[in-house]
Amino acid sequence: MRTSAVGWVKTMADLARAQHLDVEVLFQQAGLNVNDLAKAHYRFPQDHISLLWRLLAEASGNAHIGLAFGRHVNLSTFGAVGYLFLSAPTVKQALEHSIKYQHYLGEALLCKLEKHGDYYHFDIRNIGDKQLVTRQTLDAILSSFVSLAAWIFRQDIPIEELVLGYGTPEDLPIYQQWFNCPVRFEAGQTRFVLSAAWVESALPSADPLMFEQQQKWLDVSISQSQRPLVMEVKKRIKALLPTGEANKEQVASSLFLTAKTLQRRLADESGQFQQLLDECRQELACEFLQQPHVELLEVAELVGYHDYSTFAKAFKQWTGQTPKGWREGR
């Protein structure tokens, strides 16, 4: 079963609310639970998302509602992949790494970037799950890419041509207006044609340290998705850390295991409790540090440190920066 990350579906809910639609009812009709939007690492089944898009189009009376999706995207729509894109040195590296980690965001599409003379072809292939993704899904992907890139550059991006694999709509101008470029339909493929000069240009938001950190985070996250106990233990640690009781015995007890059994089963998944505890502390610390109203001492306490100096020393080992320097750099 192919799935998509929660950030994408949250943005669909934002779009529905902007259309004055009942989100809870639409989710129920699509076989989804709206409460799952609050779960940071939840994955939604792709076929149910496709059904939700059809319901959105029907309820809004707008077959092109996928294009409006682009107006509601922000970095949280794309999760870590969005921050990876934002911090890449060049547009080319942003696209290449977004393709590399595409399956973290959603597993229903395959993307490819190839150079052809003075142009790059950014191809998007629909693989769906039991059924192909909807036209609205493809429109949403195209509009979200344009919106994210335009937000980073603070201007419309130069698209040479947009090629779409579905039939020509009656209201063709809406696509030409949205993408500000020639649009060709019924081509059997979906593709952005982009100038090589733009693709190889530097990103104004480039941040080498963040770029490296997001790659590491994604690699770890993807690895953990293949290790269910590791993932569950990290979830329990993060829930317990703010209470100051995130030790092996507490976590094992919450899983109805002995500490010895927990350690043995973690070892089967190449995990160690102390390593997972440190990873959770780092991840939570970075999340709290991005919230300006949370004081540095409070961040230290929330991730299980009784004094700031010990926390600051650990944080510098993790990131190469002090907590204050890391926050200011953001």
TORKOL-4160 file (C-alpha; in steps of 0.2 Angstrom, whole numbers, padded with zeros to 4 digits, m for minus):
330
<pt num="1" X="0000" Y="0000" Z="0000"/>
<pt num="2" X="0007" Y="0017" Z="m0005"/>
<pt num="3" X="0005" Y="0031" Z="0006"/>
<pt num="4" X="0008" Y="0050" Z="0008"/>
<pt num="5" X="0014" Y="0061" Z="0023"/>
<pt num="6" X="0003" Y="0070" Z="0034"/>
<pt num="7" X="0009" Y="0088" Z="0029"/>
<pt num="8" X="0001" Y="0085" Z="0011"/>
<pt num="9" X="m0016" Y="0080" Z="0018"/>
<pt num="10" X="m0016" Y="0094" Z="0031"/>
<pt num="11" X="m0014" Y="0106" Z="0016"/>
<pt num="12" X="m0029" Y="0098" Z="0008"/>
<pt num="13" X="m0039" Y="0101" Z="0023"/>
<pt num="14" X="m0034" Y="0119" Z="0023"/>
<pt num="15" X="m0040" Y="0120" Z="0005"/>
<pt num="16" X="m0056" Y="0112" Z="0009"/>
<pt num="17" X="m0059" Y="0125" Z="0023"/>
<pt num="18" X="m0055" Y="0139" Z="0012"/>
<pt num="19" X="m0069" Y="0133" Z="0000"/>
<pt num="20" X="m0081" Y="0133" Z="0016"/>
<pt num="21" X="m0082" Y="0114" Z="0015"/>
<pt num="22" X="m0085" Y="0102" Z="0029"/>
<pt num="23" X="m0068" Y="0094" Z="0032"/>
<pt num="24" X="m0074" Y="0081" Z="0044"/>
<pt num="25" X="m0088" Y="0075" Z="0033"/>
<pt num="26" X="m0076" Y="0074" Z="0018"/>
<pt num="27" X="m0063" Y="0064" Z="0027"/>
<pt num="28" X="m0077" Y="0052" Z="0033"/>
<pt num="29" X="m0083" Y="0050" Z="0015"/>
<pt num="30" X="m0065" Y="0046" Z="0010"/>
<pt num="31" X="m0063" Y="0033" Z="0023"/>
<pt num="32" X="m0051" Y="0044" Z="0033"/>
<pt num="33" X="m0050" Y="0050" Z="0051"/>
<pt num="34" X="m0048" Y="0069" Z="0052"/>
<pt num="35" X="m0040" Y="0067" Z="0070"/>
<pt num="36" X="m0025" Y="0058" Z="0061"/>
<pt num="37" X="m0020" Y="0075" Z="0055"/>
<pt num="38" X="m0013" Y="0079" Z="0072"/>
<pt num="39" X="m0001" Y="0064" Z="0071"/>
<pt num="40" X="0016" Y="0071" Z="0066"/>
<pt num="41" X="0022" Y="0055" Z="0057"/>
<pt num="42" X="0006" Y="0048" Z="0051"/>
<pt num="43" X="0005" Y="0041" Z="0033"/>
<pt num="44" X="m0012" Y="0042" Z="0023"/>
<pt num="45" X="m0016" Y="0028" Z="0011"/>
<pt num="46" X="m0014" Y="0035" Z="m0007"/>
<pt num="47" X="m0030" Y="0028" Z="m0014"/>
<pt num="48" X="m0040" Y="0036" Z="0000"/>
<pt num="49" X="m0031" Y="0053" Z="m0004"/>
<pt num="50" X="m0037" Y="0051" Z="m0022"/>
<pt num="51" X="m0055" Y="0048" Z="m0017"/>
<pt num="52" X="m0053" Y="0064" Z="m0006"/>
<pt num="53" X="m0048" Y="0074" Z="m0021"/>
<pt num="54" X="m0063" Y="0068" Z="m0031"/>
<pt num="55" X="m0074" Y="0072" Z="m0016"/>
<pt num="56" X="m0066" Y="0090" Z="m0015"/>
<pt num="57" X="m0069" Y="0093" Z="m0034"/>
<pt num="58" X="m0087" Y="0087" Z="m0033"/>
<pt num="59" X="m0091" Y="0097" Z="m0017"/>
<pt num="60" X="m0083" Y="0113" Z="m0023"/>
<pt num="61" X="m0090" Y="0111" Z="m0041"/>
<pt num="62" X="m0072" Y="0115" Z="m0047"/>
<pt num="63" X="m0063" Y="0102" Z="m0057"/>
<pt num="64" X="m0047" Y="0112" Z="m0056"/>
<pt num="65" X="m0047" Y="0113" Z="m0037"/>
<pt num="66" X="m0030" Y="0105" Z="m0037"/>
<pt num="67" X="m0022" Y="0121" Z="m0045"/>
<pt num="68" X="m0029" Y="0131" Z="m0030"/>
<pt num="69" X="m0019" Y="0119" Z="m0018"/>
<pt num="70" X="m0004" Y="0129" Z="m0023"/>
<pt num="71" X="m0011" Y="0145" Z="m0014"/>
<pt num="72" X="m0011" Y="0135" Z="0003"/>
<pt num="73" X="0006" Y="0127" Z="0003"/>
<pt num="74" X="0020" Y="0131" Z="0015"/>
<pt num="75" X="0036" Y="0122" Z="0021"/>
<pt num="76" X="0026" Y="0111" Z="0033"/>
<pt num="77" X="0016" Y="0104" Z="0017"/>
<pt num="78" X="0033" Y="0096" Z="0012"/>
<pt num="79" X="0040" Y="0092" Z="0029"/>
<pt num="80" X="0059" Y="0089" Z="0029"/>
<pt num="81" X="0059" Y="0088" Z="0010"/>
<pt num="82" X="0053" Y="0106" Z="0010"/>
<pt num="83" X="0067" Y="0112" Z="0021"/>
<pt num="84" X="0079" Y="0102" Z="0011"/>
<pt num="85" X="0074" Y="0111" Z="m0005"/>
<pt num="86" X="0075" Y="0128" Z="0004"/>
<pt num="87" X="0093" Y="0125" Z="0010"/>
<pt num="88" X="0100" Y="0117" Z="m0006"/>
<pt num="89" X="0115" Y="0127" Z="m0014"/>
<pt num="90" X="0107" Y="0127" Z="m0031"/>
<pt num="91" X="0090" Y="0123" Z="m0039"/>
<pt num="92" X="0097" Y="0108" Z="m0048"/>
<pt num="93" X="0103" Y="0101" Z="m0031"/>
<pt num="94" X="0086" Y="0105" Z="m0023"/>
<pt num="95" X="0077" Y="0095" Z="m0037"/>
<pt num="96" X="0089" Y="0081" Z="m0037"/>
<pt num="97" X="0087" Y="0078" Z="m0018"/>
<pt num="98" X="0068" Y="0081" Z="m0018"/>
<pt num="99" X="0068" Y="0067" Z="m0031"/>
<pt num="100" X="0079" Y="0056" Z="m0020"/>
<pt num="101" X="0068" Y="0058" Z="m0005"/>
<pt num="102" X="0051" Y="0059" Z="m0015"/>
<pt num="103" X="0045" Y="0043" Z="m0007"/>
<pt num="104" X="0046" Y="0051" Z="0010"/>
<pt num="105" X="0033" Y="0064" Z="0005"/>
<pt num="106" X="0022" Y="0053" Z="m0006"/>
<pt num="107" X="0024" Y="0036" Z="m0015"/>
<pt num="108" X="0012" Y="0038" Z="m0029"/>
<pt num="109" X="0024" Y="0047" Z="m0041"/>
<pt num="110" X="0041" Y="0045" Z="m0049"/>
<pt num="111" X="0051" Y="0060" Z="m0054"/>
<pt num="112" X="0066" Y="0062" Z="m0065"/>
<pt num="113" X="0077" Y="0077" Z="m0070"/>
<pt num="114" X="0087" Y="0076" Z="m0086"/>
<pt num="115" X="0097" Y="0089" Z="m0096"/>
<pt num="116" X="0093" Y="0092" Z="m0114"/>
<pt num="117" X="0104" Y="0105" Z="m0122"/>
<pt num="118" X="0099" Y="0122" Z="m0115"/>
<pt num="119" X="0085" Y="0115" Z="m0105"/>
<pt num="120" X="0080" Y="0103" Z="m0091"/>
<pt num="121" X="0065" Y="0091" Z="m0091"/>
<pt num="122" X="0058" Y="0088" Z="m0074"/>
<pt num="123" X="0046" Y="0073" Z="m0077"/>
<pt num="124" X="0033" Y="0067" Z="m0066"/>
<pt num="125" X="0026" Y="0050" Z="m0069"/>
<pt num="126" X="0010" Y="0044" Z="m0061"/>
<pt num="127" X="0011" Y="0026" Z="m0053"/>
<pt num="128" X="m0003" Y="0028" Z="m0040"/>
<pt num="129" X="m0007" Y="0013" Z="m0030"/>
<pt num="130" X="m0022" Y="0001" Z="m0034"/>
<pt num="131" X="m0028" Y="0016" Z="m0045"/>
<pt num="132" X="m0019" Y="0030" Z="m0053"/>
<pt num="133" X="m0019" Y="0047" Z="m0044"/>
<pt num="134" X="m0032" Y="0059" Z="m0050"/>
<pt num="135" X="m0030" Y="0074" Z="m0061"/>
<pt num="136" X="m0032" Y="0085" Z="m0046"/>
<pt num="137" X="m0017" Y="0077" Z="m0038"/>
<pt num="138" X="m0006" Y="0081" Z="m0052"/>
<pt num="139" X="m0013" Y="0099" Z="m0053"/>
<pt num="140" X="m0009" Y="0100" Z="m0035"/>
<pt num="141" X="0009" Y="0094" Z="m0037"/>
<pt num="142" X="0012" Y="0106" Z="m0051"/>
<pt num="143" X="0005" Y="0121" Z="m0042"/>
<pt num="144" X="0014" Y="0117" Z="m0026"/>
<pt num="145" X="0031" Y="0116" Z="m0035"/>
<pt num="146" X="0028" Y="0133" Z="m0043"/>
<pt num="147" X="0022" Y="0141" Z="m0027"/>
<pt num="148" X="0036" Y="0134" Z="m0016"/>
<pt num="149" X="0049" Y="0140" Z="m0029"/>
<pt num="150" X="0041" Y="0157" Z="m0032"/>
<pt num="151" X="0041" Y="0159" Z="m0013"/>
<pt num="152" X="0059" Y="0155" Z="m0011"/>
<pt num="153" X="0064" Y="0167" Z="m0026"/>
<pt num="154" X="0051" Y="0180" Z="m0022"/>
<pt num="155" X="0046" Y="0180" Z="m0040"/>
<pt num="156" X="0038" Y="0169" Z="m0053"/>
<pt num="157" X="0049" Y="0155" Z="m0059"/>
<pt num="158" X="0053" Y="0155" Z="m0078"/>
<pt num="159" X="0045" Y="0139" Z="m0085"/>
<pt num="160" X="0048" Y="0137" Z="m0104"/>
<pt num="161" X="0034" Y="0125" Z="m0106"/>
<pt num="162" X="0022" Y="0114" Z="m0096"/>
<pt num="163" X="0017" Y="0097" Z="m0104"/>
<pt num="164" X="0002" Y="0088" Z="m0097"/>
<pt num="165" X="m0003" Y="0070" Z="m0100"/>
<pt num="166" X="m0022" Y="0072" Z="m0099"/>
<pt num="167" X="m0034" Y="0079" Z="m0111"/>
<pt num="168" X="m0036" Y="0098" Z="m0116"/>
<pt num="169" X="m0049" Y="0106" Z="m0104"/>
<pt num="170" X="m0062" Y="0118" Z="m0110"/>
<pt num="171" X="m0054" Y="0132" Z="m0099"/>
<pt num="172" X="m0036" Y="0130" Z="m0105"/>
<pt num="173" X="m0032" Y="0149" Z="m0101"/>
<pt num="174" X="m0033" Y="0144" Z="m0082"/>
<pt num="175" X="m0017" Y="0133" Z="m0084"/>
<pt num="176" X="m0009" Y="0147" Z="m0095"/>
<pt num="177" X="m0012" Y="0160" Z="m0081"/>
<pt num="178" X="m0007" Y="0149" Z="m0067"/>
<pt num="179" X="0010" Y="0144" Z="m0074"/>
<pt num="180" X="0013" Y="0159" Z="m0085"/>
<pt num="181" X="0020" Y="0148" Z="m0100"/>
<pt num="182" X="0014" Y="0138" Z="m0115"/>
<pt num="183" X="0004" Y="0123" Z="m0110"/>
<pt num="184" X="0003" Y="0107" Z="m0121"/>
<pt num="185" X="m0010" Y="0093" Z="m0117"/>
<pt num="186" X="m0012" Y="0075" Z="m0122"/>
<pt num="187" X="0006" Y="0072" Z="m0123"/>
<pt num="188" X="0006" Y="0055" Z="m0113"/>
<pt num="189" X="0017" Y="0063" Z="m0099"/>
<pt num="190" X="0018" Y="0077" Z="m0087"/>
<pt num="191" X="0034" Y="0088" Z="m0088"/>
<pt num="192" X="0041" Y="0105" Z="m0084"/>
<pt num="193" X="0053" Y="0111" Z="m0096"/>
<pt num="194" X="0065" Y="0123" Z="m0087"/>
<pt num="195" X="0080" Y="0133" Z="m0093"/>
<pt num="196" X="0097" Y="0126" Z="m0089"/>
<pt num="197" X="0102" Y="0143" Z="m0083"/>
<pt num="198" X="0089" Y="0144" Z="m0070"/>
<pt num="199" X="0090" Y="0126" Z="m0064"/>
<pt num="200" X="0109" Y="0128" Z="m0062"/>
<pt num="201" X="0107" Y="0145" Z="m0053"/>
<pt num="202" X="0110" Y="0147" Z="m0034"/>
<pt num="203" X="0096" Y="0147" Z="m0022"/>
<pt num="204" X="0095" Y="0163" Z="m0012"/>
<pt num="205" X="0090" Y="0153" Z="0004"/>
<pt num="206" X="0105" Y="0141" Z="0003"/>
<pt num="207" X="0111" Y="0135" Z="0020"/>
<pt num="208" X="0124" Y="0121" Z="0019"/>
<pt num="209" X="0122" Y="0116" Z="0037"/>
<pt num="210" X="0104" Y="0114" Z="0036"/>
<pt num="211" X="0105" Y="0105" Z="0019"/>
<pt num="212" X="0117" Y="0092" Z="0027"/>
<pt num="213" X="0106" Y="0091" Z="0043"/>
<pt num="214" X="0090" Y="0088" Z="0033"/>
<pt num="215" X="0098" Y="0074" Z="0023"/>
<pt num="216" X="0104" Y="0065" Z="0039"/>
<pt num="217" X="0086" Y="0067" Z="0047"/>
<pt num="218" X="0078" Y="0060" Z="0031"/>
<pt num="219" X="0090" Y="0046" Z="0030"/>
<pt num="220" X="0087" Y="0041" Z="0049"/>
<pt num="221" X="0068" Y="0044" Z="0047"/>
<pt num="222" X="0067" Y="0032" Z="0032"/>
<pt num="223" X="0078" Y="0019" Z="0040"/>
<pt num="224" X="0067" Y="0020" Z="0056"/>
<pt num="225" X="0051" Y="0017" Z="0045"/>
<pt num="226" X="0059" Y="0000" Z="0042"/>
<pt num="227" X="0062" Y="m0003" Z="0060"/>
<pt num="228" X="0044" Y="m0003" Z="0069"/>
<pt num="229" X="0050" Y="m0005" Z="0087"/>
<pt num="230" X="0064" Y="0009" Z="0085"/>
<pt num="231" X="0050" Y="0020" Z="0078"/>
<pt num="232" X="0038" Y="0016" Z="0093"/>
<pt num="233" X="0052" Y="0018" Z="0106"/>
<pt num="234" X="0057" Y="0036" Z="0099"/>
<pt num="235" X="0038" Y="0040" Z="0100"/>
<pt num="236" X="0037" Y="0035" Z="0118"/>
<pt num="237" X="0054" Y="0044" Z="0122"/>
<pt num="238" X="0047" Y="0060" Z="0115"/>
<pt num="239" X="0031" Y="0059" Z="0124"/>
<pt num="240" X="0041" Y="0056" Z="0141"/>
<pt num="241" X="0055" Y="0068" Z="0139"/>
<pt num="242" X="0046" Y="0084" Z="0145"/>
<pt num="243" X="0042" Y="0075" Z="0161"/>
<pt num="244" X="0060" Y="0071" Z="0164"/>
<pt num="245" X="0056" Y="0052" Z="0165"/>
<pt num="246" X="0062" Y="0045" Z="0148"/>
<pt num="247" X="0073" Y="0031" Z="0154"/>
<pt num="248" X="0074" Y="0013" Z="0148"/>
<pt num="249" X="0063" Y="0006" Z="0162"/>
<pt num="250" X="0049" Y="0019" Z="0159"/>
<pt num="251" X="0049" Y="0016" Z="0140"/>
<pt num="252" X="0050" Y="m0003" Z="0142"/>
<pt num="253" X="0035" Y="m0002" Z="0155"/>
<pt num="254" X="0025" Y="0008" Z="0143"/>
<pt num="255" X="0027" Y="m0006" Z="0130"/>
<pt num="256" X="0024" Y="m0020" Z="0143"/>
<pt num="257" X="0041" Y="m0026" Z="0141"/>
<pt num="258" X="0056" Y="m0028" Z="0153"/>
<pt num="259" X="0071" Y="m0017" Z="0150"/>
<pt num="260" X="0081" Y="m0032" Z="0146"/>
<pt num="261" X="0069" Y="m0038" Z="0133"/>
<pt num="262" X="0067" Y="m0020" Z="0126"/>
<pt num="263" X="0086" Y="m0019" Z="0123"/>
<pt num="264" X="0087" Y="m0036" Z="0115"/>
<pt num="265" X="0073" Y="m0032" Z="0103"/>
<pt num="266" X="0080" Y="m0015" Z="0099"/>
<pt num="267" X="0097" Y="m0024" Z="0095"/>
<pt num="268" X="0087" Y="m0035" Z="0082"/>
<pt num="269" X="0083" Y="m0019" Z="0073"/>
<pt num="270" X="0101" Y="m0012" Z="0075"/>
<pt num="271" X="0095" Y="0000" Z="0089"/>
<pt num="272" X="0102" Y="0006" Z="0106"/>
<pt num="273" X="0092" Y="0015" Z="0119"/>
<pt num="274" X="0105" Y="0028" Z="0123"/>
<pt num="275" X="0107" Y="0032" Z="0104"/>
<pt num="276" X="0088" Y="0034" Z="0102"/>
<pt num="277" X="0087" Y="0045" Z="0117"/>
<pt num="278" X="0100" Y="0056" Z="0110"/>
<pt num="279" X="0092" Y="0057" Z="0093"/>
<pt num="280" X="0075" Y="0062" Z="0101"/>
<pt num="281" X="0083" Y="0075" Z="0112"/>
<pt num="282" X="0092" Y="0083" Z="0097"/>
<pt num="283" X="0076" Y="0082" Z="0086"/>
<pt num="284" X="0065" Y="0089" Z="0100"/>
<pt num="285" X="0078" Y="0103" Z="0104"/>
<pt num="286" X="0078" Y="0109" Z="0086"/>
<pt num="287" X="0059" Y="0109" Z="0085"/>
<pt num="288" X="0058" Y="0119" Z="0101"/>
<pt num="289" X="0072" Y="0131" Z="0096"/>
<pt num="290" X="0062" Y="0136" Z="0081"/>
<pt num="291" X="0048" Y="0142" Z="0093"/>
<pt num="292" X="0055" Y="0160" Z="0098"/>
<pt num="293" X="0044" Y="0161" Z="0113"/>
<pt num="294" X="0052" Y="0145" Z="0121"/>
<pt num="295" X="0067" Y="0151" Z="0132"/>
<pt num="296" X="0083" Y="0142" Z="0130"/>
<pt num="297" X="0083" Y="0135" Z="0148"/>
<pt num="298" X="0065" Y="0129" Z="0145"/>
<pt num="299" X="0071" Y="0120" Z="0129"/>
<pt num="300" X="0085" Y="0111" Z="0140"/>
<pt num="301" X="0072" Y="0106" Z="0153"/>
<pt num="302" X="0059" Y="0100" Z="0139"/>
<pt num="303" X="0072" Y="0088" Z="0132"/>
<pt num="304" X="0078" Y="0081" Z="0148"/>
<pt num="305" X="0092" Y="0091" Z="0155"/>
<pt num="306" X="0093" Y="0098" Z="0172"/>
<pt num="307" X="0105" Y="0112" Z="0168"/>
<pt num="308" X="0108" Y="0123" Z="0153"/>
<pt num="309" X="0127" Y="0120" Z="0152"/>
<pt num="310" X="0125" Y="0102" Z="0150"/>
<pt num="311" X="0112" Y="0104" Z="0136"/>
<pt num="312" X="0122" Y="0117" Z="0127"/>
<pt num="313" X="0137" Y="0105" Z="0127"/>
<pt num="314" X="0127" Y="0091" Z="0120"/>
<pt num="315" X="0119" Y="0102" Z="0107"/>
<pt num="316" X="0135" Y="0108" Z="0101"/>
<pt num="317" X="0141" Y="0090" Z="0099"/>
<pt num="318" X="0126" Y="0086" Z="0089"/>
<pt num="319" X="0126" Y="0101" Z="0077"/>
<pt num="320" X="0142" Y="0110" Z="0079"/>
<pt num="321" X="0133" Y="0126" Z="0086"/>
<pt num="322" X="0127" Y="0132" Z="0102"/>
<pt num="323" X="0108" Y="0132" Z="0104"/>
<pt num="324" X="0108" Y="0151" Z="0104"/>
<pt num="325" X="0118" Y="0152" Z="0088"/>
<pt num="326" X="0108" Y="0138" Z="0080"/>
<pt num="327" X="0092" Y="0148" Z="0084"/>
<pt num="328" X="0099" Y="0164" Z="0077"/>
<pt num="329" X="0105" Y="0156" Z="0061"/>
<pt num="330" X="0087" Y="0151" Z="0058"/>
